């Protein structure tokens, strides 16, 4: 077997193992633990913009922090591998930067 073919086979095997481990992890950890997320948010020009720490591809914006939490829950519907229950996801908010004129962050 050539080294290129061997590397390709090993890579494929590693991907399969990773997927299996992720599946096992989700089952063992349980829905409650997997339904907690942390978001880093910043206020700018009248908008709150946030990004999930667990998946940097989940970015949302809203006019208030509470709306931002709802937007995150809505976005999580597009990522079933992150949670099976996006509607009840707990979103912990960490504010970065200045919040002058932002109103409440709770």
Residue pairs with C-beta under 8 A, 6 or more apart in sequence:
1 9
22 81
26 34
31 83
31 84
31 85
34 82
34 83
34 84
35 83
35 84
35 85
35 88
35 89
35 90
36 89
36 90
36 92
37 52
37 53
37 54
37 72
37 76
37 82
37 83
37 89
37 90
37 91
37 92
38 52
38 53
38 54
38 91
38 92
38 94
39 50
39 51
39 52
39 53
39 68
39 72
39 91
39 92
39 93
39 94
40 50
40 51
40 53
40 94
40 96
41 48
41 49
41 50
41 51
41 65
41 68
41 93
41 94
41 95
41 96
42 48
42 49
42 50
42 95
42 96
42 97
43 49
43 95
43 97
43 98
43 99
43 100
43 101
43 102
44 97
46 63
47 61
47 62
47 63
48 61
48 62
48 63
48 64
48 65
48 67
48 68
48 102
49 59
49 60
49 61
50 59
50 60
50 61
50 68
50 71
50 72
50 93
51 58
51 59
52 58
52 59
52 72
54 82
55 79
55 82
57 79
58 72
58 75
58 76
58 79
58 82
60 68
60 71
60 72
60 74
60 75
61 68
61 71
62 68
62 70
62 71
64 103
64 104
65 93
65 104
65 105
65 106
68 91
68 93
69 91
69 93
72 89
72 91
73 86
73 87
73 89
73 91
74 86
76 82
76 83
76 86
76 89
77 86
79 86
83 89
93 105
95 105
99 105
